[in-house]
Amino acid sequence: MPKKQVRGRKGNRLGVRMWYAGIRVKDLEGSLRFYREALGFNVIFRGRMHTHEGTYVQMSTPTGKQILELNWYPETSEYFEPYKNGSELDHLGFYVSDVKAQYERLLRCGCESAVKPFNHGVYDLAFVKDPNGIWLELMGRAKRKKRD
């Protein structure tokens, strides 16, 4: 039986689709104000990652067709680094049908592991670094555990 594909994407044989771009910001509230007021973006979701203490805010463009994620990390986070020009691109996010399978496939394709697959509520997540060192987030619905 063929592997389940990401829904709504005909011809997507790998089960991967670009979801958003995440940028690292030094002033979360100032950045939110800028993207809302100057560019007309709308906040879709705001959350905190318990694994690294960071705050993220997903925003959509005025047309709602693209998503930008603002990422802010406190000094106590393992992902904190002093902000410098060139570190603005935090990661690219991909929605995948099977996080663990895609993580392993990308490692075989030459990616380096950044964060092994883990569960975050209803989602499974993992991060790899592409051949240029750019972080790629793999996100998909958590697999339901079968009951006996």
C-alpha angles and dihedrals in degrees: 000000000000120000116264113266127219102270121253097019110107114201094018095133095170096053093234130122132176108249109172148329119247122208129192114236131193096204112036098185093045090048092049090051092049096049092045099043103031100035105023097240119161127218110243100174140353123198149151127235110224091200095064107011092240127141121223132188122193115208131184127215117249089266090049092229100111131045128212119192119206113207126196125181125193119226090257092061120102086227096054117116129165106272114254134164108271096039095079096102102079100175146314116247124220127187109219135183094229119020098193094047093047091046091054092044092052091049088055088049092059103272120136121230114253101167122002118232114288138167123251106180111288092357136072115213138187136166131215132178117235119224088276094052095254112145117239119196118212113201131175142148112287113254113250114240114239116240120222 
